[in-house]
């Protein structure tokens, strides 16, 4: 701990005031007392004999006045505070500190902001770098997509132009960033004011007893006040029959179990502080159609199929017998046709030999055709007779 060891006062030999060195007056450990004495605070170490010789007088605490003691205490506290301040100053100086960084501005604004505009307008956004020490390259983003910039529109200052603003541009964010440090950025959000735009299926047909939903899609900024009308009057909502659901994107009317009285024109009306828009929806309710139940028909078909299967199974012996008879008849028919093929032409050839030579070729052909018809008629008669006898014999 530091303590006072020396008081500068009058020189005891010359009885003149002792003027200490300016060094002691500037030293933070030297304090001037109320009686024009000066007290030096030392640690007790390193006090040279030469310095002691230059001191006019050494005194103890008892030789100090009360005011000097108070001054000494305050000096002691002040010295401690100054040492602490020095320490804190060194700590602050050696703490890591951030250098003055570049700042981005858009249209002169340093903060993110909302740009109000209207349909068809054209807006220009100019981004500039402030407090830069070198050339900085800038980037522009529209939403999540990067905007292509020309080479001369990138360094220290960059501009983008939004032309023919539409309702689809509402809420779009344009962001300007530093290329080397993209955490440094500033954004502008477009707030496009436009009247209500209504859309939807304007004609619906439903059968009586079915549920119907009329959906009126709406886009508007600011948001419009929506209302349903029927045949020119405000729709009277019936409990458990009508239900309305509204969001920022649509107004929906649900009708449960439609009736004939629900026929008519429903109007969706959107009102803002500047405009009023209306869209009509036509609802046609038809009589309930008689529907044929499918399940009973399917069941009947299955029953008929099973009945046929059981009938065929029960009469399989008779069916096999008829099959054998049919095969026999086919063989007999084949035999008869074969006989006609080989025997009839030979008969015709023999007959042609006895035809008078004087007949013309046309008359000969007609005569042969007549004979062939007569022969075939007789053969068919014989075939049928033989078939009947064969069936009778089988029985």
C-alpha positions in Angstrom: 0.0 0.0 0.0 1.3 3.5 -0.7 1.8 5.8 2.2 3.0 9.5 2.7 6.6 9.9 3.7 7.5 13.5 2.8 6.0 16.9 3.2 7.3 19.8 1.2 7.1 23.0 3.2 9.3 25.9 4.2 13.0 25.3 4.1 14.1 25.2 7.7 17.5 26.8 7.0 16.5 29.7 4.8 13.0 30.1 6.1 11.9 30.6 2.6 9.2 28.7 0.7 10.5 25.6 -0.9 9.5 25.3 -4.5 9.4 21.6 -5.5 10.3 20.4 -9.0 7.5 20.5 -11.6 7.9 16.8 -11.9 6.5 16.3 -8.5 3.6 18.6 -9.2 2.7 16.6 -12.3 3.1 13.2 -10.6 -0.2 11.6 -9.8 1.2 10.5 -6.5 2.0 14.1 -5.3 -0.8 15.9 -3.5 -0.8 19.6 -2.5 -2.1 20.1 1.1 -4.2 22.9 2.4 -1.2 24.6 4.1 0.7 24.9 0.8 2.6 21.6 1.7 3.0 18.9 -0.8 2.8 15.2 0.1 4.3 12.5 -2.1 2.8 9.0 -2.1 5.4 6.3 -2.5 5.5 2.6 -1.9 8.5 2.7 0.4 10.7 1.1 -2.3 13.1 2.8 -4.5 13.4 6.1 -2.6 16.9 7.2 -3.3 19.1 9.1 -0.8 19.5 11.9 -3.3 15.8 12.5 -3.4 15.7 12.4 0.4 18.4 15.1 0.5 16.4 17.3 -1.8 13.3 17.0 0.4 13.0 19.8 2.8 11.7 18.0 5.7 10.3 14.6 6.7 7.3 14.5 8.9 5.0 12.0 10.4 1.2 11.8 10.4 1.1 13.7 13.7 2.7 16.8 12.0 -0.2 17.0 9.5 -3.3 19.1 10.1 -6.8 17.5 10.0 -7.4 19.1 6.7 -4.2 17.7 5.4 -5.2 14.2 6.6 -8.5 14.5 4.7 -6.7 15.7 1.6 -4.4 12.7 2.0 -7.3 10.3 2.2 -9.0 11.8 -0.8 -5.7 11.7 -2.7 -5.2 8.1 -1.8 -8.7 7.2 -3.2 -8.1 9.4 -6.2 -4.9 7.6 -6.9 -6.6 4.2 -6.7 -9.4 5.4 -9.0 -6.9 6.7 -11.5 -5.0 3.4 -11.5 -8.2 1.5 -12.1 -9.1 3.9 -14.9 -5.8 3.3 -16.5 -6.3 -0.4 -16.3 -9.8 -0.2 -17.8 -8.5 2.1 -20.6 -5.9 -0.4 -21.5 -8.5 -3.2 -21.5 -10.7 -1.2 -23.8 -7.9 -0.3 -26.1 -6.9 -4.0 -26.5 -10.5 -5.3 -26.9 -11.3 -6.4 -30.5 -13.3 -3.7 -32.2 -15.2 -3.4 -35.4 -14.0 -1.0 -38.0 -16.4 1.4 -39.5 -18.3 -0.7 -42.1 -20.0 0.2 -45.3 -23.7 1.2 -45.3 -26.2 0.6 -48.0 -29.0 3.0 -49.0 -31.9 2.7 -51.4 -33.4 5.9 -52.7 -31.6 7.7 -49.9 -33.1 5.5 -47.1 -30.8 3.5 -44.8 -33.5 1.2 -43.4 -35.8 -1.4 -44.9 -39.0 0.2 -46.1 -42.3 -0.3 -48.0 -42.7 1.5 -51.3 -46.3 2.4 -52.1 -47.3 2.3 -55.8 -50.2 1.5 -58.2 -51.1 -0.5 -61.2 -49.2 0.4 -64.4 -46.7 2.6 -62.5 -42.9 2.5 -63.0 -40.6 2.5 -60.0 -36.8 3.1 -59.9 -34.7 1.7 -57.0 -31.2 3.1 -56.6 -28.8 1.3 -54.2 -25.6 3.1 -53.1 -22.7 2.3 -50.8 -21.8 4.8 -48.0 -18.6 4.8 -45.9 -16.7 2.6 -48.4 -12.9 2.7 -48.6 -12.7 0.9 -51.9 -14.9 0.0 -54.8 -17.7 -2.3 -53.8 -19.7 -4.6 -56.1 -23.5 -4.7 -55.5 -26.1 -7.4 -56.1 -29.8 -7.1 -56.6 -32.4 -9.8 -55.7 -36.1 -10.0 -56.6 -37.6 -12.3 -54.0 -35.2 -15.3 -54.1 -34.0 -14.8 -57.6 -31.0 -12.8 -58.6 -31.3 -9.9 -61.0 -29.0 -9.7 -63.9 -27.1 -6.4 -63.9 -25.0 -4.8 -66.6 -21.2 -4.4 -65.9 -21.5 -0.7 -65.5 -24.4 -0.9 -63.1 -22.7 -2.8 -60.2 -19.9 -0.8 -58.7 -20.7 1.5 -55.7 -24.1 2.3 -57.1 -26.7 0.2 -58.9 -30.3 0.8 -60.1 -33.2 -1.4 -61.1 -36.4 -0.3 -62.8 -39.7 -2.0 -62.2 -42.0 -1.3 -65.2 -45.7 -1.9 -65.8 -46.4 -2.8 -62.2 -49.2 -5.4 -61.9 -51.1 -6.9 -59.0 -48.7 -9.9 -59.1 -45.9 -7.5 -58.0 -47.7 -6.7 -54.7 -45.6 -7.9 -51.8 -42.5 -8.6 -53.9 -39.2 -7.8 -52.0 -36.2 -6.2 -53.8 -33.0 -6.6 -51.9 -29.6 -4.9 -52.5 -26.5 -6.7 -51.0 -22.7 -6.2 -50.9 -21.0 -8.9 -53.0 -18.1 -9.4 -50.6 -20.4 -9.5 -47.5 -23.9 -10.4 -48.3 -25.0 -9.9 -44.7 -24.9 -6.2 -45.4 -28.2 -5.6 -47.2 -31.3 -3.4 -47.5 -34.7 -4.4 -48.7 -37.7 -2.6 -50.3 -41.2 -4.2 -50.4 -43.6 -3.1 -53.1 -47.1 -2.3 -51.8 -49.3 -2.2 -55.0 -52.7 -0.7 -54.6 -55.3 -2.1 -57.0 -59.1 -2.6 -57.2 -60.8 -5.9 -56.5 -60.4 -8.7 -59.2 -63.1 -11.3 -59.0 -63.2 -14.8 -60.6 -64.9 -18.2 -60.3 -67.2 -20.7 -62.0 -70.2 -18.6 -62.8 -72.6 -21.5 -63.8 -73.4 -24.5 -61.6 -76.0 -27.2 -62.0 -77.0 -29.4 -59.1 -79.7 -32.0 -58.4 -82.1 -31.4 -55.6 -80.8 -32.7 -52.3 -77.1 -32.3 -53.2 -74.6 -29.9 -51.6 -73.3 -26.9 -53.6 -70.3 -24.6 -53.1 -70.1 -21.2 -54.8 -66.5 -19.9 -54.6 -65.7 -16.3 -55.5 -61.9 -15.7 -55.8 -60.8 -12.2 -55.0 -57.5 -10.3 -55.3 -57.5 -6.8 -53.8 -55.2 -4.3 -52.1 -56.3 -3.1 -49.7 -58.5 -6.0 -48.7 -62.1 -5.6 -49.8 -65.3 -6.0 -47.8 -67.1 -9.0 -49.3 -70.9 -9.7 -49.4 -73.3 -12.3 -51.0 -76.5 -11.1 -52.8 -79.3 -13.3 -54.3 -81.4 -11.9 -57.1 -80.3 -8.3 -56.2 -81.0 -8.5 -52.5 -78.7 -9.3 -49.6 -78.7 -13.1 -49.1 -80.8 -14.2 -46.1 -78.8 -16.9 -44.4 -80.7 -19.9 -43.2 -79.4 -21.9 -40.3 -78.0 -25.4 -41.2 -78.6 -24.5 -44.9 -76.2 -21.6 -45.7 -72.6 -21.2 -44.6 -70.1 -18.5 -45.5 -66.3 -18.8 -45.3 -64.0 -15.9 -46.1 -60.3 -15.5 -46.4 -58.0 -12.9 -48.0 -58.2 -14.9 -51.3 -61.8 -16.0 -51.6 -65.4 -15.8 -50.4 -67.2 -19.2 -50.3 -71.0 -19.9 -50.0 -71.9 -23.4 -49.1 -75.5 -24.6 -49.5 -76.5 -27.9 -47.9 -79.1 -30.0 -49.6 -80.2 -27.5 -52.2 -83.9 -27.0 -52.9 -85.9 -25.7 -55.9 -86.1 -22.4 -54.1 -82.3 -22.1 -54.2 -82.5 -21.5 -58.0 -81.3 -18.0 -58.9 -78.5 -15.6 -59.4 -76.0 -15.2 -56.6 -73.8 -12.0 -56.7 -70.4 -11.7 -55.0 -69.7 -8.1 -54.2 -66.3 -6.6 -53.2 -66.1 -3.0 -51.9 -63.0 -0.9 -51.2 -62.7 2.8 -50.4 -62.3 3.5 -54.1 -64.3 0.9 -56.1 -67.1 -1.6 -56.0 -66.9 -4.8 -58.1 -69.6 -7.5 -58.6 -69.6 -11.0 -60.1 -72.7 -13.1 -60.8 -73.0 -16.9 -60.2 -76.0 -18.8 -61.7 -77.3 -21.8 -59.8 -79.7 -24.2 -61.5 -81.4 -26.9 -59.4 -82.7 -29.9 -61.3 -85.2 -32.6 -60.1 -83.6 -35.5 -58.4 -83.0 -38.3 -60.9 -84.2 -41.8 -60.3 -81.1 -43.9 -59.9 -81.0 -47.7 -60.6 -79.3 -49.5 -57.7 -76.2 -51.3 -59.0 -75.9 -53.7 -56.1 -79.1 -55.6 -56.7 -78.3 -55.9 -60.5 -74.9 -57.4 -59.7 -76.4 -59.8 -57.2 -79.0 -61.0 -59.8 -76.3 -61.6 -62.4 -74.3 -63.7 -60.0 -77.4 -65.8 -59.2 -78.2 -66.4 -62.9 -74.7 -67.4 -63.6 -74.6 -69.9 -60.7 -78.0 -71.3 -61.8 -76.7 -71.9 -65.3 -73.6 -73.6 -64.0 -75.6 -75.9 -61.7 -78.0 -76.7 -64.7 -75.2 -77.6 -67.0 -73.6 -79.8 -64.3 -76.9 -81.6 -63.7 -77.5 -82.4 -67.5 -73.9 -83.1 -68.4 -74.7 -86.8 -69.5 -77.5 -85.7 -71.9 -75.2 -83.0 -73.3 -72.4 -85.5 -73.9 -74.9 -87.8 -75.7 -76.1 -85.0 -78.0 -72.5 -84.1 -78.7 -71.8 -87.6 -79.9 -74.9 -87.6 -82.2 -73.8 -84.3 -83.7 -70.4 -85.7 -84.5 -72.0 -88.7 -86.2 -74.2 -86.4 -88.3 -71.2 -84.3 -89.3 -69.4 -87.4 -90.5 -72.4 -88.5 -92.6 -72.7 -85.1 -94.1 -69.1 -85.1 -95.0 -69.5 -88.5 -96.7 -72.4 -87.3 -98.8 -70.6 -84.2 -99.9 -67.6 -86.2 -100.9 -69.7 -88.5 -102.9 -71.3 -85.6 -104.8 -67.9 -84.1 -105.5 -66.6 -87.2 -107.2 -69.7 -88.9 -108.7 -71.9 -86.1 -110.0 -69.3 -84.7 -112.4 -68.8 -88.1 -114.0 -72.5 -88.4 -114.6 -72.7 -85.0 -116.2 -69.8 -85.9 -118.5 -71.6 -89.0 -119.6 -74.8 -87.1 -120.3 -72.9 -84.4 -122.3 -71.6 -87.1 -124.7 -75.2 -87.9 -125.7 -76.2 -84.3 -126.3 -76.7 -83.6 -130.0 -73.8 -81.9 -131.5 -76.1 -79.4 -133.4 -76.9 -77.6 -130.0 -75.0 -74.4 -129.4 -72.7 -74.0 -126.5 -75.2 -71.8 -124.6 -78.0 -74.3 -124.9 -75.6 -77.1 -123.7 -74.7 -75.1 -120.6 -78.4 -74.3 -119.8 -79.2 -78.0 -120.2 -76.4 -79.0 -117.9 -77.5 -76.5 -115.2 -81.0 -77.8 -115.3 -79.8 -81.4 -114.8 -77.5 -80.3 -112.0 -80.4 -78.6 -110.1 -82.6 -81.7 -110.5 -79.8 -83.9 -109.2 -79.0 -81.7 -106.3 -82.6 -81.6 -105.2 -82.8 -85.3 -105.2 -79.6 -85.6 -103.3 -80.7 -83.2 -100.6 -83.9 -85.2 -100.2 -82.0 -88.4 -99.8 -79.6 -86.7 -97.3 -82.5 -85.5 -95.1 -84.1 -89.0 -95.2 -80.9 -90.6 -94.2 -80.4 -88.2 -91.3 -83.8 -88.8 -89.9 -83.2 -92.6 -90.0 -79.9 -92.1 -88.2 -81.5 -90.1 -85.4 -84.2 -92.7 -85.0 -81.7 -95.5 -84.8 -79.7 -93.6 -82.1 -82.8 -93.2 -79.9 
